[in-house]
Amino acid sequence: MTLYFSNLSEFIDMQGHGVFVWACYGITFVALIMLISFVLKERKATLKRLQQSNIKQSSRLTNKQRKSLNANGVSG
């Protein structure tokens, strides 16, 4: 089996196309990192918002509703 590039510098240069190829890899990598960080940030904010909503909702329950929830094993 013969390799297309004989050394590392030829691989990086890719016959003059390396700048475009590696720029595409870089842009893709940055976009993926930004997407992952955005999703994690939104998840954290959503969980916090849901937790606050549950606290507000549980404060509006009657004693009978609280007892029913506690009997079913739901905390709130």
All heavy atoms as a GROMACS GRO file, in nm:
protein
  605
    1MET      N    1   0.084  -0.118   0.000
    1MET     CA    2   0.000   0.000   0.000
    1MET      C    3   0.088   0.124   0.000
    1MET      O    4   0.178   0.138   0.082
    1MET     CB    5  -0.091  -0.001   0.123
    1MET     CG    6  -0.186   0.112   0.129
    1MET     SD    7  -0.303   0.081   0.263
    1MET     CE    8  -0.342   0.246   0.305
    2THR      N    9   0.064   0.215  -0.091
    2THR     CA   10   0.143   0.337  -0.103
    2THR      C   11   0.062   0.455  -0.051
    2THR      O   12  -0.053   0.474  -0.088
    2THR     CB   13   0.179   0.362  -0.251
    2THR    OG1   14   0.243   0.247  -0.303
    2THR    CG2   15   0.270   0.482  -0.264
    3LEU      N   16   0.127   0.534   0.034
    3LEU     CA   17   0.062   0.654   0.086
    3LEU      C   18   0.065   0.764  -0.019
    3LEU      O   19   0.158   0.775  -0.097
    3LEU     CB   20   0.130   0.700   0.214
    3LEU     CG   21   0.126   0.605   0.333
    3LEU    CD1   22   0.206   0.661   0.448
    3LEU    CD2   23  -0.017   0.581   0.376
    4TYR      N   24  -0.038   0.848  -0.020
    4TYR     CA   25  -0.048   0.957  -0.117
    4TYR      C   26   0.053   1.067  -0.087
    4TYR      O   27   0.109   1.126  -0.178
    4TYR     CB   28  -0.190   1.012  -0.118
    4TYR     CG   29  -0.215   1.111  -0.229
    4TYR    CD1   30  -0.232   1.067  -0.360
    4TYR    CD2   31  -0.223   1.246  -0.203
    4TYR    CE1   32  -0.255   1.158  -0.462
    4TYR    CE2   33  -0.246   1.338  -0.304
    4TYR     CZ   34  -0.261   1.292  -0.434
    4TYR     OH   35  -0.284   1.381  -0.534
    5PHE      N   36   0.076   1.094   0.041
    5PHE     CA   37   0.171   1.197   0.081
    5PHE      C   38   0.294   1.128   0.140
    5PHE      O   39   0.283   1.034   0.217
    5PHE     CB   40   0.110   1.290   0.187
    5PHE     CG   41  -0.015   1.359   0.139
    5PHE    CD1   42  -0.140   1.321   0.185
    5PHE    CD2   43  -0.008   1.462   0.047
    5PHE    CE1   44  -0.254   1.384   0.141
    5PHE    CE2   45  -0.121   1.526   0.002
    5PHE     CZ   46  -0.246   1.487   0.049
    6SER      N   47   0.413   1.180   0.101
    6SER     CA   48   0.536   1.115   0.147
    6SER      C   49   0.581   1.164   0.284
    6SER      O   50   0.656   1.095   0.352
    6SER     CB   51   0.648   1.135   0.044
    6SER     OG   52   0.674   1.273   0.027
    7ASN      N   53   0.537   1.283   0.326
    7ASN     CA   54   0.575   1.332   0.459
    7ASN      C   55   0.463   1.420   0.516
    7ASN      O   56   0.365   1.450   0.449
    7ASN     CB   57   0.710   1.406   0.456
    7ASN     CG   58   0.707   1.524   0.363
    7ASN    OD1   59   0.605   1.587   0.343
    7ASN    ND2   60   0.824   1.554   0.305
    8LEU      N   61   0.481   1.461   0.640
    8LEU     CA   62   0.379   1.536   0.711
    8LEU      C   63   0.355   1.675   0.649
    8LEU      O   64   0.241   1.720   0.639
    8LEU     CB   65   0.416   1.549   0.858
    8LEU     CG   66   0.312   1.618   0.947
    8LEU    CD1   67   0.182   1.539   0.947
    8LEU    CD2   68   0.365   1.633   1.088
    9SER      N   69   0.461   1.742   0.605
    9SER     CA   70   0.442   1.876   0.548
    9SER      C   71   0.362   1.871   0.418
    9SER      O   72   0.282   1.961   0.390
    9SER     CB   73   0.576   1.945   0.527
    9SER     OG   74   0.652   1.880   0.427
   10GLU      N   75   0.379   1.766   0.337
   10GLU     CA   76   0.298   1.751   0.216
   10GLU      C   77   0.152   1.725   0.253
   10GLU      O   78   0.060   1.773   0.187
   10GLU     CB   79   0.350   1.636   0.130
   10GLU     CG   80   0.473   1.670   0.050
   10GLU     CD   81   0.513   1.554  -0.041
   10GLU    OE1   82   0.432   1.462  -0.064
   10GLU    OE2   83   0.627   1.557  -0.091
   11PHE      N   84   0.132   1.648   0.360
   11PHE     CA   85  -0.004   1.620   0.406
   11PHE      C   86  -0.073   1.748   0.451
   11PHE      O   87  -0.188   1.773   0.417
   11PHE     CB   88   0.000   1.518   0.520
   11PHE     CG   89  -0.134   1.493   0.583
   11PHE    CD1   90  -0.233   1.424   0.514
   11PHE    CD2   91  -0.162   1.539   0.710
   11PHE    CE1   92  -0.356   1.401   0.572
   11PHE    CE2   93  -0.284   1.516   0.769
   11PHE     CZ   94  -0.382   1.447   0.699
   12ILE      N   95  -0.002   1.833   0.526
   12ILE     CA   96  -0.059   1.958   0.574
   12ILE      C   97  -0.084   2.054   0.458
   12ILE      O   98  -0.188   2.122   0.454
   12ILE     CB   99   0.031   2.020   0.682
   12ILE    CG1  100   0.028   1.931   0.807
   12ILE    CG2  101  -0.012   2.162   0.716
   12ILE    CD1  102   0.126   1.969   0.914
   13ASP      N  103   0.008   2.060   0.363
   13ASP     CA  104  -0.005   2.151   0.249
   13ASP      C  105  -0.111   2.103   0.149
   13ASP      O  106  -0.182   2.185   0.089
   13ASP     CB  107   0.130   2.166   0.178
   13ASP     CG  108   0.123   2.267   0.066
   13ASP    OD1  109   0.072   2.378   0.089
   13ASP    OD2  110   0.169   2.234  -0.046
   14MET      N  111  -0.124   1.974   0.130
   14MET     CA  112  -0.221   1.912   0.038
   14MET      C  113  -0.217   1.976  -0.101
   14MET      O  114  -0.321   2.016  -0.156
   14MET     CB  115  -0.362   1.914   0.097
   14MET     CG  116  -0.377   1.831   0.217
   14MET     SD  117  -0.548   1.820   0.265
   14MET     CE  118  -0.531   1.716   0.408
   15GLN      N  119  -0.099   1.989  -0.154
   15GLN     CA  120  -0.076   2.044  -0.288
   15GLN      C  121  -0.141   2.181  -0.306
   15GLN      O  122  -0.204   2.211  -0.406
   15GLN     CB  123  -0.125   1.947  -0.395
   15GLN     CG  124  -0.050   1.816  -0.396
   15GLN     CD  125  -0.104   1.718  -0.497
   15GLN    OE1  126  -0.212   1.737  -0.554
   15GLN    NE2  127  -0.028   1.612  -0.518
   16GLY      N  128  -0.130   2.266  -0.203
   16GLY     CA  129  -0.181   2.401  -0.210
   16GLY      C  130  -0.324   2.417  -0.161
   16GLY      O  131  -0.373   2.529  -0.147
   17HIS      N  132  -0.392   2.308  -0.135
   17HIS     CA  133  -0.532   2.314  -0.090
   17HIS      C  134  -0.546   2.302   0.061
   17HIS      O  135  -0.657   2.310   0.114
   17HIS     CB  136  -0.614   2.203  -0.156
   17HIS     CG  137  -0.616   2.213  -0.305
   17HIS    ND1  138  -0.690   2.307  -0.372
   17HIS    CD2  139  -0.551   2.140  -0.400
   17HIS    CE1  140  -0.671   2.291  -0.503
   17HIS    NE2  141  -0.587   2.192  -0.522
   18GLY      N  142  -0.436   2.284   0.130
   18GLY     CA  143  -0.438   2.263   0.274
   18GLY      C  144  -0.503   2.377   0.352
   18GLY      O  145  -0.573   2.354   0.450
   19VAL      N  146  -0.480   2.499   0.308
   19VAL     CA  147  -0.537   2.615   0.377
   19VAL      C  148  -0.690   2.604   0.380
   19VAL      O  149  -0.753   2.625   0.484
   19VAL     CB  150  -0.495   2.746   0.307
   19VAL    CG1  151  -0.567   2.865   0.366
   19VAL    CG2  152  -0.346   2.764   0.315
   20PHE      N  153  -0.748   2.567   0.268
   20PHE     CA  154  -0.894   2.557   0.260
   20PHE      C  155  -0.946   2.438   0.340
   20PHE      O  156  -1.047   2.448   0.411
   20PHE     CB  157  -0.939   2.546   0.114
   20PHE     CG  158  -0.886   2.656   0.029
   20PHE    CD1  159  -0.786   2.633  -0.065
   20PHE    CD2  160  -0.936   2.785   0.043
   20PHE    CE1  161  -0.738   2.735  -0.143
   20PHE    CE2  162  -0.888   2.888  -0.036
   20PHE     CZ  163  -0.788   2.863  -0.128
   21VAL      N  164  -0.877   2.326   0.328
   21VAL     CA  165  -0.919   2.204   0.399
   21VAL      C  166  -0.911   2.225   0.549
   21VAL      O  167  -1.007   2.196   0.622
   21VAL     CB  168  -0.832   2.084   0.355
   21VAL    CG1  169  -0.862   1.962   0.441
   21VAL    CG2  170  -0.854   2.053   0.208
   22TRP      N  171  -0.799   2.275   0.598
   22TRP     CA  172  -0.782   2.291   0.743
   22TRP      C  173  -0.870   2.403   0.797
   22TRP      O  174  -0.916   2.396   0.911
   22TRP     CB  175  -0.635   2.312   0.778
   22TRP     CG  176  -0.554   2.191   0.739
   22TRP    CD1  177  -0.455   2.186   0.646
   22TRP    CD2  178  -0.570   2.058   0.789
   22TRP    NE1  179  -0.408   2.058   0.635
   22TRP    CE2  180  -0.476   1.977   0.722
   22TRP    CE3  181  -0.653   1.997   0.881
   22TRP    CZ2  182  -0.464   1.840   0.746
   22TRP    CZ3  183  -0.641   1.861   0.906
   22TRP    CH2  184  -0.548   1.785   0.839
   23ALA      N  185  -0.897   2.505   0.715
   23ALA     CA  186  -0.990   2.609   0.758
   23ALA      C  187  -1.131   2.552   0.776
   23ALA      O  188  -1.201   2.585   0.872
   23ALA     CB  189  -0.993   2.724   0.657
   24CYS      N  190  -1.171   2.465   0.685
   24CYS     CA  191  -1.303   2.401   0.698
   24CYS      C  192  -1.310   2.315   0.824
   24CYS      O  193  -1.411   2.316   0.895
   24CYS     CB  194  -1.333   2.316   0.575
   24CYS     SG  195  -1.368   2.414   0.428
   25TYR      N  196  -1.205   2.240   0.851
   25TYR     CA  197  -1.201   2.161   0.975
   25TYR      C  198  -1.209   2.252   1.097
   25TYR      O  199  -1.281   2.223   1.193
   25TYR     CB  200  -1.074   2.076   0.982
   25TYR     CG  201  -1.086   1.943   0.912
   25TYR    CD1  202  -1.019   1.919   0.793
   25TYR    CD2  203  -1.164   1.841   0.965
   25TYR    CE1  204  -1.028   1.797   0.728
   25TYR    CE2  205  -1.175   1.719   0.901
   25TYR     CZ  206  -1.107   1.697   0.783
   25TYR     OH  207  -1.118   1.576   0.720
   26GLY      N  208  -1.136   2.362   1.095
   26GLY     CA  209  -1.137   2.455   1.208
   26GLY      C  210  -1.273   2.518   1.229
   26GLY      O  211  -1.323   2.526   1.342
   27ILE      N  212  -1.336   2.563   1.122
   27ILE     CA  213  -1.469   2.625   1.131
   27ILE      C  214  -1.570   2.524   1.184
   27ILE      O  215  -1.653   2.556   1.270
   27ILE     CB  216  -1.512   2.681   0.995
   27ILE    CG1  217  -1.426   2.804   0.960
   27ILE    CG2  218  -1.660   2.718   0.993
   27ILE    CD1  219  -1.440   2.850   0.817
   28THR      N  220  -1.563   2.401   1.134
   28THR     CA  221  -1.655   2.297   1.180
   28THR      C  222  -1.634   2.268   1.328
   28THR      O  223  -1.731   2.254   1.404
   28THR     CB  224  -1.636   2.169   1.097
   28THR    OG1  225  -1.658   2.199   0.960
   28THR    CG2  226  -1.729   2.059   1.142
   29PHE      N  227  -1.510   2.256   1.370
   29PHE     CA  228  -1.478   2.228   1.510
   29PHE      C  229  -1.530   2.340   1.601
   29PHE      O  230  -1.594   2.314   1.703
   29PHE     CB  231  -1.327   2.212   1.528
   29PHE     CG  232  -1.286   2.182   1.668
   29PHE    CD1  233  -1.309   2.059   1.725
   29PHE    CD2  234  -1.223   2.280   1.744
   29PHE    CE1  235  -1.271   2.032   1.856
   29PHE    CE2  236  -1.185   2.255   1.874
   29PHE     CZ  237  -1.208   2.130   1.930
   30VAL      N  238  -1.509   2.465   1.562
   30VAL     CA  239  -1.556   2.579   1.642
   30VAL      C  240  -1.709   2.580   1.647
   30VAL      O  241  -1.769   2.603   1.753
   30VAL     CB  242  -1.502   2.711   1.585
   30VAL    CG1  243  -1.571   2.832   1.646
   30VAL    CG2  244  -1.352   2.720   1.607
   31ALA      N  245  -1.774   2.552   1.534
   31ALA     CA  246  -1.921   2.549   1.531
   31ALA      C  247  -1.975   2.440   1.622
   31ALA      O  248  -2.074   2.461   1.693
   31ALA     CB  249  -1.970   2.529   1.387
   32LEU      N  250  -1.913   2.323   1.622
   32LEU     CA  251  -1.958   2.215   1.709
   32LEU      C  252  -1.941   2.249   1.856
   32LEU      O  253  -2.029   2.222   1.937
   32LEU     CB  254  -1.884   2.085   1.675
   32LEU     CG  255  -1.924   2.017   1.545
   32LEU    CD1  256  -1.833   1.899   1.516
   32LEU    CD2  257  -2.068   1.972   1.552
   33ILE      N  258  -1.829   2.310   1.890
   33ILE     CA  259  -1.805   2.351   2.029
   33ILE      C  260  -1.908   2.454   2.072
   33ILE      O  261  -1.964   2.447   2.181
   33ILE     CB  262  -1.661   2.405   2.047
   33ILE    CG1  263  -1.559   2.295   2.022
   33ILE    CG2  264  -1.642   2.468   2.184
   33ILE    CD1  265  -1.568   2.179   2.117
   34MET      N  266  -1.937   2.551   1.984
   34MET     CA  267  -2.037   2.653   2.017
   34MET      C  268  -2.176   2.590   2.033
   34MET      O  269  -2.251   2.626   2.124
   34MET     CB  270  -2.040   2.761   1.908
   34MET     CG  271  -1.918   2.850   1.908
   34MET     SD  272  -1.911   2.965   1.769
   34MET     CE  273  -2.059   3.060   1.795
   35LEU      N  274  -2.210   2.496   1.946
   35LEU     CA  275  -2.339   2.429   1.954
   35LEU      C  276  -2.353   2.351   2.084
   35LEU      O  277  -2.455   2.360   2.153
   35LEU     CB  278  -2.358   2.336   1.834
   35LEU     CG  279  -2.489   2.258   1.828
   35LEU    CD1  280  -2.606   2.354   1.813
   35LEU    CD2  281  -2.485   2.161   1.712
   36ILE      N  282  -2.250   2.277   2.120
   36ILE     CA  283  -2.254   2.200   2.244
   36ILE      C  284  -2.266   2.292   2.364
   36ILE      O  285  -2.346   2.266   2.455
   36ILE     CB  286  -2.129   2.109   2.254
   36ILE    CG1  287  -2.138   1.997   2.150
   36ILE    CG2  288  -2.114   2.051   2.395
   36ILE    CD1  289  -2.010   1.918   2.133
   37SER      N  290  -2.189   2.400   2.367
   37SER     CA  291  -2.196   2.491   2.481
   37SER      C  292  -2.333   2.559   2.488
   37SER      O  293  -2.388   2.578   2.597
   37SER     CB  294  -2.085   2.596   2.475
   37SER     OG  295  -2.101   2.681   2.364
   38PHE      N  296  -2.392   2.594   2.375
   38PHE     CA  297  -2.526   2.654   2.373
   38PHE      C  298  -2.631   2.558   2.427
   38PHE      O  299  -2.715   2.595   2.508
   38PHE     CB  300  -2.563   2.698   2.231
   38PHE     CG  301  -2.703   2.749   2.218
   38PHE    CD1  302  -2.735   2.876   2.263
   38PHE    CD2  303  -2.803   2.670   2.164
   38PHE    CE1  304  -2.865   2.923   2.253
   38PHE    CE2  305  -2.933   2.716   2.154
   38PHE     CZ  306  -2.964   2.843   2.198
   39VAL      N  307  -2.623   2.432   2.384
   39VAL     CA  308  -2.720   2.332   2.429
   39VAL      C  309  -2.707   2.310   2.580
   39VAL      O  310  -2.808   2.303   2.652
   39VAL     CB  311  -2.701   2.200   2.351
   39VAL    CG1  312  -2.778   2.086   2.416
   39VAL    CG2  313  -2.745   2.216   2.207
   40LEU      N  314  -2.585   2.301   2.630
   40LEU     CA  315  -2.565   2.281   2.774
   40LEU      C  316  -2.616   2.401   2.854
   40LEU      O  317  -2.678   2.384   2.960
   40LEU     CB  318  -2.418   2.254   2.804
   40LEU     CG  319  -2.365   2.120   2.754
   40LEU    CD1  320  -2.215   2.111   2.778
   40LEU    CD2  321  -2.439   2.004   2.816
   41LYS      N  322  -2.592   2.521   2.803
   41LYS     CA  323  -2.638   2.643   2.871
   41LYS      C  324  -2.791   2.647   2.873
   41LYS      O  325  -2.852   2.678   2.976
   41LYS     CB  326  -2.583   2.765   2.799
   41LYS     CG  327  -2.625   2.897   2.857
   41LYS     CD  328  -2.566   3.012   2.775
   41LYS     CE  329  -2.633   3.142   2.811
   41LYS     NZ  330  -2.593   3.250   2.723
   42GLU      N  331  -2.855   2.618   2.761
   42GLU     CA  332  -3.000   2.617   2.754
   42GLU      C  333  -3.061   2.509   2.843
   42GLU      O  334  -3.164   2.530   2.905
   42GLU     CB  335  -3.047   2.598   2.609
   42GLU     CG  336  -3.028   2.721   2.524
   42GLU     CD  337  -3.111   2.838   2.573
   42GLU    OE1  338  -3.231   2.821   2.599
   42GLU    OE2  339  -3.054   2.947   2.587
   43ARG      N  340  -2.996   2.393   2.849
   43ARG     CA  341  -3.045   2.285   2.935
   43ARG      C  342  -3.043   2.328   3.080
   43ARG      O  343  -3.140   2.307   3.154
   43ARG     CB  344  -2.959   2.160   2.915
   43ARG     CG  345  -3.002   2.044   3.001
   43ARG     CD  346  -2.909   1.924   2.979
   43ARG     NE  347  -2.953   1.810   3.054
   43ARG     CZ  348  -2.919   1.785   3.179
   43ARG    NH1  349  -2.839   1.869   3.244
   43ARG    NH2  350  -2.962   1.679   3.243
   44LYS      N  351  -2.934   2.391   3.121
   44LYS     CA  352  -2.921   2.437   3.259
   44LYS      C  353  -3.028   2.541   3.291
   44LYS      O  354  -3.093   2.536   3.397
   44LYS     CB  355  -2.782   2.496   3.281
   44LYS     CG  356  -2.752   2.535   3.421
   44LYS     CD  357  -2.609   2.585   3.435
   44LYS     CE  358  -2.578   2.628   3.576
   44LYS     NZ  359  -2.440   2.676   3.589
   45ALA      N  360  -3.050   2.635   3.199
   45ALA     CA  361  -3.151   2.739   3.219
   45ALA      C  362  -3.291   2.679   3.224
   45ALA      O  363  -3.375   2.720   3.306
   45ALA     CB  364  -3.142   2.844   3.109
   46THR      N  365  -3.319   2.581   3.139
   46THR     CA  366  -3.451   2.518   3.136
   46THR      C  367  -3.476   2.441   3.265
   46THR      O  368  -3.585   2.449   3.322
   46THR     CB  369  -3.463   2.424   3.015
   46THR    OG1  370  -3.443   2.499   2.897
   46THR    CG2  371  -3.599   2.357   3.011
   47LEU      N  372  -3.376   2.367   3.312
   47LEU     CA  373  -3.394   2.294   3.437
   47LEU      C  374  -3.417   2.388   3.554
   47LEU      O  375  -3.502   2.362   3.641
   47LEU     CB  376  -3.271   2.206   3.464
   47LEU     CG  377  -3.256   2.084   3.372
   47LEU    CD1  378  -3.124   2.014   3.400
   47LEU    CD2  379  -3.373   1.990   3.387
   48LYS      N  380  -3.346   2.500   3.555
   48LYS     CA  381  -3.364   2.599   3.662
   48LYS      C  382  -3.504   2.659   3.656
   48LYS      O  383  -3.572   2.674   3.758
   48LYS     CB  384  -3.259   2.709   3.650
   48LYS     CG  385  -3.260   2.808   3.763
   48LYS     CD  386  -3.145   2.907   3.748
   48LYS     CE  387  -3.145   3.006   3.863
   48LYS     NZ  388  -3.033   3.099   3.852
   49ARG      N  389  -3.549   2.691   3.534
   49ARG     CA  390  -3.683   2.748   3.516
   49ARG      C  391  -3.792   2.648   3.558
   49ARG      O  392  -3.889   2.685   3.625
   49ARG     CB  393  -3.701   2.790   3.370
   49ARG     CG  394  -3.820   2.875   3.344
   49ARG     CD  395  -3.822   2.936   3.205
   49ARG     NE  396  -3.794   2.842   3.098
   49ARG     CZ  397  -3.686   2.845   3.019
   49ARG    NH1  398  -3.595   2.939   3.035
   49ARG    NH2  399  -3.669   2.756   2.924
   50LEU      N  400  -3.775   2.522   3.524
   50LEU     CA  401  -3.872   2.420   3.563
   50LEU      C  402  -3.874   2.400   3.715
   50LEU      O  403  -3.981   2.382   3.774
   50LEU     CB  404  -3.840   2.287   3.495
   50LEU     CG  405  -3.876   2.278   3.347
   50LEU    CD1  406  -3.822   2.149   3.288
   50LEU    CD2  407  -4.025   2.286   3.328
   51GLN      N  408  -3.757   2.404   3.776
   51GLN     CA  409  -3.749   2.389   3.921
   51GLN      C  410  -3.822   2.505   3.989
   51GLN      O  411  -3.897   2.485   4.083
   51GLN     CB  412  -3.604   2.382   3.967
   51GLN     CG  413  -3.588   2.356   4.113
   51GLN     CD  414  -3.442   2.348   4.153
   51GLN    OE1  415  -3.355   2.398   4.082
   51GLN    NE2  416  -3.414   2.286   4.266
   52GLN      N  417  -3.800   2.626   3.942
   52GLN     CA  418  -3.867   2.743   4.000
   52GLN      C  419  -4.018   2.735   3.977
   52GLN      O  420  -4.097   2.770   4.063
   52GLN     CB  421  -3.811   2.871   3.940
   52GLN     CG  422  -3.671   2.902   3.985
   52GLN     CD  423  -3.611   3.020   3.912
   52GLN    OE1  424  -3.667   3.069   3.814
   52GLN    NE2  425  -3.496   3.067   3.958
   53SER      N  426  -4.058   2.686   3.861
   53SER     CA  427  -4.200   2.670   3.831
   53SER      C  428  -4.264   2.568   3.924
   53SER      O  429  -4.375   2.588   3.972
   53SER     CB  430  -4.217   2.627   3.686
   53SER     OG  431  -4.352   2.599   3.658
   54ASN      N  432  -4.192   2.460   3.951
   54ASN     CA  433  -4.243   2.357   4.042
   54ASN      C  434  -4.256   2.411   4.184
   54ASN      O  435  -4.351   2.379   4.255
   54ASN     CB  436  -4.154   2.234   4.041
   54ASN     CG  437  -4.175   2.150   3.918
   54ASN    OD1  438  -4.277   2.160   3.852
   54ASN    ND2  439  -4.077   2.067   3.886
   55ILE      N  440  -4.163   2.494   4.226
   55ILE     CA  441  -4.169   2.553   4.360
   55ILE      C  442  -4.290   2.645   4.370
   55ILE      O  443  -4.366   2.640   4.467
   55ILE     CB  444  -4.038   2.628   4.393
   55ILE    CG1  445  -3.925   2.529   4.412
   55ILE    CG2  446  -4.055   2.716   4.516
   55ILE    CD1  447  -3.787   2.593   4.422
   56LYS      N  448  -4.312   2.728   4.268
   56LYS     CA  449  -4.428   2.819   4.268
   56LYS      C  450  -4.558   2.740   4.267
   56LYS      O  451  -4.653   2.772   4.337
   56LYS     CB  452  -4.424   2.913   4.148
   56LYS     CG  453  -4.318   3.020   4.159
   56LYS     CD  454  -4.319   3.106   4.035
   56LYS     CE  455  -4.207   3.208   4.040
   56LYS     NZ  456  -4.204   3.289   3.917
   57GLN      N  457  -4.561   2.635   4.186
   57GLN     CA  458  -4.683   2.556   4.174
   57GLN      C  459  -4.712   2.482   4.305
   57GLN      O  460  -4.826   2.476   4.348
   57GLN     CB  461  -4.671   2.456   4.060
   57GLN     CG  462  -4.797   2.375   4.037
   57GLN     CD  463  -4.781   2.276   3.924
   57GLN    OE1  464  -4.670   2.253   3.876
   57GLN    NE2  465  -4.890   2.216   3.882
   58SER      N  466  -4.609   2.428   4.368
   58SER     CA  467  -4.632   2.353   4.492
   58SER      C  468  -4.676   2.446   4.605
   58SER      O  469  -4.744   2.403   4.698
   58SER     CB  470  -4.507   2.275   4.531
   58SER     OG  471  -4.403   2.362   4.567
   59SER      N  472  -4.640   2.574   4.598
   59SER     CA  473  -4.683   2.666   4.704
   59SER      C  474  -4.832   2.699   4.690
   59SER      O  475  -4.893   2.745   4.784
   59SER     CB  476  -4.600   2.794   4.700
   59SER     OG  477  -4.627   2.867   4.583
   60ARG      N  478  -4.891   2.673   4.574
   60ARG     CA  479  -5.032   2.700   4.552
   60ARG      C  480  -5.122   2.579   4.579
   60ARG      O  481  -5.242   2.586   4.565
   60ARG     CB  482  -5.054   2.746   4.408
   60ARG     CG  483  -4.999   2.884   4.382
   60ARG     CD  484  -5.037   2.928   4.243
   60ARG     NE  485  -4.912   2.933   4.167
   60ARG     CZ  486  -4.902   2.921   4.037
   60ARG    NH1  487  -5.008   2.902   3.964
   60ARG    NH2  488  -4.786   2.928   3.977
   61LEU      N  489  -5.063   2.466   4.616
   61LEU     CA  490  -5.142   2.346   4.639
   61LEU      C  491  -5.215   2.354   4.772
   61LEU      O  492  -5.168   2.416   4.867
   61LEU     CB  493  -5.051   2.222   4.640
   61LEU     CG  494  -4.981   2.186   4.510
   61LEU    CD1  495  -4.890   2.067   4.532
   61LEU    CD2  496  -5.080   2.156   4.400
   62THR      N  497  -5.326   2.288   4.778
   62THR     CA  498  -5.398   2.276   4.905
   62THR      C  499  -5.332   2.166   4.987
   62THR      O  500  -5.253   2.087   4.936
   62THR     CB  501  -5.546   2.241   4.881
   62THR    OG1  502  -5.553   2.112   4.821
   62THR    CG2  503  -5.615   2.345   4.793
   63ASN      N  504  -5.364   2.159   5.114
   63ASN     CA  505  -5.308   2.055   5.200
   63ASN      C  506  -5.346   1.916   5.151
   63ASN      O  507  -5.265   1.824   5.156
   63ASN     CB  508  -5.354   2.074   5.345
   63ASN     CG  509  -5.285   2.192   5.410
   63ASN    OD1  510  -5.174   2.227   5.372
   63ASN    ND2  511  -5.350   2.252   5.510
   64LYS      N  512  -5.468   1.902   5.101
   64LYS     CA  513  -5.514   1.773   5.049
   64LYS      C  514  -5.430   1.730   4.928
   64LYS      O  515  -5.390   1.615   4.916
   64LYS     CB  516  -5.662   1.782   5.012
   64LYS     CG  517  -5.722   1.651   4.970
   64LYS     CD  518  -5.872   1.667   4.944
   64LYS     CE  519  -5.932   1.535   4.902
   64LYS     NZ  520  -6.077   1.546   4.877
   65GLN      N  521  -5.400   1.825   4.839
   65GLN     CA  522  -5.319   1.795   4.721
   65GLN      C  523  -5.176   1.759   4.761
   65GLN      O  524  -5.116   1.669   4.704
   65GLN     CB  525  -5.319   1.914   4.625
   65GLN     CG  526  -5.452   1.937   4.557
   65GLN     CD  527  -5.455   2.068   4.480
   65GLN    OE1  528  -5.391   2.166   4.519
   65GLN    NE2  529  -5.530   2.070   4.370
   66ARG      N  530  -5.120   1.830   4.860
   66ARG     CA  531  -4.984   1.800   4.906
   66ARG      C  532  -4.978   1.659   4.965
   66ARG      O  533  -4.884   1.585   4.940
   66ARG     CB  534  -4.941   1.902   5.011
   66ARG     CG  535  -4.901   2.034   4.953
   66ARG     CD  536  -4.832   2.122   5.057
   66ARG     NE  537  -4.818   2.256   5.005
   66ARG     CZ  538  -4.892   2.359   5.044
   66ARG    NH1  539  -4.980   2.346   5.141
   66ARG    NH2  540  -4.875   2.477   4.989
   67LYS      N  541  -5.078   1.622   5.045
   67LYS     CA  542  -5.081   1.489   5.105
   67LYS      C  543  -5.090   1.383   4.996
   67LYS      O  544  -5.024   1.279   5.003
   67LYS     CB  545  -5.199   1.477   5.202
   67LYS     CG  546  -5.179   1.550   5.330
   67LYS     CD  547  -5.300   1.537   5.420
   67LYS     CE  548  -5.285   1.624   5.545
   67LYS     NZ  549  -5.405   1.618   5.630
   68SER      N  550  -5.168   1.410   4.894
   68SER     CA  551  -5.182   1.314   4.783
   68SER      C  552  -5.049   1.298   4.709
   68SER      O  553  -5.008   1.187   4.676
   68SER     CB  554  -5.288   1.364   4.687
   68SER     OG  555  -5.295   1.281   4.573
   69LEU      N  556  -4.980   1.408   4.685
   69LEU     CA  557  -4.849   1.401   4.619
   69LEU      C  558  -4.747   1.327   4.703
   69LEU      O  559  -4.671   1.245   4.654
   69LEU     CB  560  -4.799   1.541   4.586
   69LEU     CG  561  -4.867   1.612   4.470
   69LEU    CD1  562  -4.815   1.755   4.458
   69LEU    CD2  563  -4.846   1.539   4.342
   70ASN      N  564  -4.745   1.356   4.834
   70ASN     CA  565  -4.650   1.290   4.923
   70ASN      C  566  -4.679   1.142   4.934
   70ASN      O  567  -4.588   1.060   4.944
   70ASN     CB  568  -4.652   1.356   5.062
   70ASN     CG  569  -4.589   1.494   5.060
   70ASN    OD1  570  -4.508   1.523   4.973
   70ASN    ND2  571  -4.628   1.578   5.154
   71ALA      N  572  -4.805   1.104   4.930
   71ALA     CA  573  -4.842   0.962   4.936
   71ALA      C  574  -4.797   0.888   4.811
   71ALA      O  575  -4.764   0.770   4.816
   71ALA     CB  576  -4.992   0.949   4.955
   72ASN      N  577  -4.794   0.958   4.700
   72ASN     CA  578  -4.749   0.898   4.573
   72ASN      C  579  -4.599   0.903   4.554
   72ASN      O  580  -4.548   0.860   4.452
   72ASN     CB  581  -4.819   0.966   4.454
   72ASN     CG  582  -4.967   0.938   4.451
   72ASN    OD1  583  -5.012   0.834   4.496
   72ASN    ND2  584  -5.043   1.034   4.399
   73GLY      N  585  -4.528   0.960   4.650
   73GLY     CA  586  -4.383   0.966   4.641
   73GLY      C  587  -4.329   1.080   4.559
   73GLY      O  588  -4.214   1.079   4.516
   74VAL      N  589  -4.410   1.179   4.533
   74VAL     CA  590  -4.367   1.296   4.456
   74VAL      C  591  -4.330   1.405   4.554
   74VAL      O  592  -4.408   1.439   4.642
   74VAL     CB  593  -4.479   1.346   4.362
   74VAL    CG1  594  -4.434   1.470   4.287
   74VAL    CG2  595  -4.519   1.237   4.266
   75SER      N  596  -4.207   1.458   4.542
   75SER     CA  597  -4.167   1.566   4.632
   75SER      C  598  -4.198   1.699   4.567
   75SER      O  599  -4.189   1.714   4.446
   75SER     CB  600  -4.018   1.557   4.665
   75SER     OG  601  -3.942   1.573   4.546
   76GLY      N  602  -4.232   1.798   4.648
   76GLY     CA  603  -4.260   1.927   4.588
   76GLY      C  604  -4.299   2.031   4.684
   76GLY      O  605  -4.353   2.042   4.780
   0.00000   0.00000   0.00000
